[in-house]
């Protein structure tokens, strides 16, 4: 099963530039280094956005977690990267209570 409404998923620029690609973010834990190694940078931000949105569209949910804020969906699968290789990625998407649009929470190598 895929994330409900995955075709409407959104990723704010700040989630990409201020978190996934930000070495200084306290919760980054090496994500920025990984993304740079595989070819995603702040200069090709649209590539990371497209890869992430494709990831949620083509891969299935491996776990759904009910929280006080809504549902979090864990999605695992392979992602094409700018260096020409594919890598296994785990992404987490959330739909807040009353909101049906999934938003990216995090994504990292799996």
N, C-alpha and C positions, 0 to 999 in steps of 0.2 A: 504494500500500500504506500502511496506517495503522500507527502504533506498536503493536506487539504488547501486548495486555492494556491498551490505553488506557482501557478502561472501569474499570480498577482504579487508574488514575494517582493519585498523591498529591502534594500541595503543602504542606509544613510552613508554619505561620504565619510562622516566622522567615524563610523564603525571601521572603515577601511584605513583611513589615514591616521586617525587618532588612537587606533587599537591594534588591528592586525599588522599594520606596517610600521608601528611606532615602537622602536627598541626601548624607549624610555618609559613606556606605560608599565605601571607596577604589576599588572596582571598578564602581560604579554608572554612571558615565560618561553622565549625563543621562537615565537611564531613569526616575528618580523625577519629573523635570520633565515628561517626555512623559506619563507615566501621570496626573499631576495635570491636565495640560491637557485630556486626553480624558475626565476625570471620575472616575478611580479614586483613592481616598484611603484612609488608614488607618481612616476612619470607615465606609466601605462596602467593607470588606475582602472580604466574601462575594461581592460583584459581580466583583472581580478574580479570585477563585478560580474562580467559575463560568465566567467568560469564558475563562480559561486552560484549564480542563478541557474546555470545549466545543471550544476551538481544537484540542486534541490529538485529540479524537474525530472531528471532521469534516474535518480537513485531512490530506493525505498526507505521508509522509516524502519530503524532497527529498535527503537524504543520511544514510547510516548510517556511523558511524565506530567501528571496533574499537579499544579502548584496553586498557591493562593491567588496568583496573578493570571493564570490561564494554563495553557498546555505548552509544554516544551517537547519538540520533536528532534530526535537524534537521527541523522541521516549519514550513512556510510557508503562510500564508493570511490571509484577512480575519477581523477580530474586531469584533463589535459592542461599542460603548463607551457609557458612561452619557451622553455628550453627544449621543447620537442618531446618531452617524456611525460608519462602519466604517473601520478602518485595517489596512494590511497588517502582520502581525506575524510575526516569526521566533522560534520557541521551540526550546529544546534540552531533551531529556529523556534520562535515563540509566537503564539497568538494570545494576546491579552484578552481577558474576559470582555466579551461583547465586541471584539474586533476579530474579523475573520482573515485579515491580511497577515501572512507570516513575515516575521522580521528576523534578520540574522542576529544571533546572540554571539556565536563564536565559530571558528573553523580552524582546524589544525591537522597535522599529519597523523594518520592512524596507523 
